[in-house]
Each structure stands twice: as structure tokens, then as C-alpha cells.
């Protein structure tokens, strides 16, 4: 297991990641800190729906849900 040492740079504390982790320069992450002190970096993914054409991601199940209509008693135990 690799170890790193935090260092102060200006008003921030920095942790350097080794090149072997293949983290591209400029990559954005969400950062979380758990109660036990564990810090996780979660890669921010691009919104792949951003440039989608209308209807591009609709499939058969979406069509079924779109045409579904309720009767009003779906949660009753007797029906």
C-alpha cells in the first residue's frame, strides 16, 4: 500500500497522487470525509445526456411507463 504525506501550500493542504494512478491533469473530483477521517475522491463524470437528441434514450420500457394510467386503487390490499 502506498503512503503520501500532506503538505501545506498557501492556505491549503495538498496531497500528491503518484503518476501510476493515471489521474489526468485537470480531472475534477467530489471529495467526502467520513466520521472516521477517511477521505474519498469520487471522479466527476461528464453529463452524457447534455447533447442528447430528443427521444435518443427512450426504449420500450419508457414507452410502457409513459402510457401507464392508474385506476386509483393500486395500493389497496383487496384488489
C-alpha positions as CSV (number, residue, x, y, z in Angstrom):
1,X,0.0,0.0,0.0
2,X,1.4,3.4,-1.0
3,X,1.6,6.3,1.5
4,X,1.6,10.0,0.9
5,X,2.3,12.9,3.2
6,X,0.1,16.0,3.3
7,X,1.9,19.3,2.9
8,X,0.9,22.9,3.3
9,X,0.8,25.2,0.2
10,X,-0.6,28.6,0.9
11,X,-3.9,28.3,2.8
12,X,-4.4,24.7,1.5
13,X,-3.2,21.3,2.5
14,X,-2.1,19.3,-0.5
15,X,-1.8,15.5,-1.1
16,X,0.1,14.4,-4.2
17,X,-1.0,11.3,-6.2
18,X,1.6,9.2,-7.9
19,X,1.7,9.1,-11.7
20,X,0.9,5.4,-11.6
21,X,-2.7,6.2,-10.7
22,X,-3.2,7.7,-14.1
23,X,-5.2,10.7,-12.9
24,X,-5.4,13.2,-15.8
25,X,-4.4,16.8,-15.1
26,X,-7.5,18.9,-14.6
27,X,-9.7,16.0,-13.6
28,X,-12.4,17.1,-11.2
29,X,-13.5,15.1,-8.1
30,X,-16.1,15.2,-5.4
31,X,-14.5,15.0,-2.0
32,X,-16.1,13.4,1.0
33,X,-14.8,12.9,4.5
34,X,-16.3,10.2,6.8
35,X,-16.6,10.4,10.6
36,X,-13.6,8.1,10.9
37,X,-11.4,10.5,8.9
38,X,-11.5,8.6,5.6
39,X,-11.3,10.9,2.7
40,X,-12.6,9.7,-0.7
41,X,-12.2,11.2,-4.1
42,X,-15.1,10.4,-6.5
43,X,-14.5,11.3,-10.1
44,X,-16.9,13.8,-11.5
45,X,-18.3,12.3,-14.8
46,X,-19.5,14.4,-17.7
47,X,-23.2,14.6,-18.3
48,X,-23.7,12.2,-21.2
49,X,-27.3,13.4,-21.6
50,X,-26.1,17.0,-22.2
51,X,-26.1,16.8,-26.0
52,X,-28.7,14.0,-26.4
53,X,-31.2,14.3,-29.2
54,X,-34.9,14.3,-28.2
55,X,-36.0,10.6,-27.8
56,X,-32.5,9.2,-28.1
57,X,-32.6,7.4,-24.8
58,X,-36.2,6.2,-24.9
59,X,-36.7,2.4,-25.0
60,X,-39.7,0.0,-24.8
61,X,-39.9,0.2,-21.0
62,X,-40.1,4.0,-21.2
63,X,-43.0,3.7,-23.7
64,X,-44.9,1.4,-21.3
65,X,-44.4,3.7,-18.4
66,X,-45.4,6.8,-20.5
67,X,-48.7,5.1,-21.5
68,X,-49.5,3.8,-18.0
69,X,-52.6,5.1,-16.3
70,X,-53.7,4.5,-12.7
71,X,-57.1,3.4,-11.5
72,X,-56.6,4.9,-8.1
73,X,-56.6,1.8,-6.0
74,X,-53.3,0.1,-6.9
75,X,-52.1,0.0,-3.3
76,X,-55.3,-1.5,-1.8
77,X,-54.8,-5.0,-0.5
78,X,-58.2,-6.2,-1.6
79,X,-57.7,-5.7,-5.4
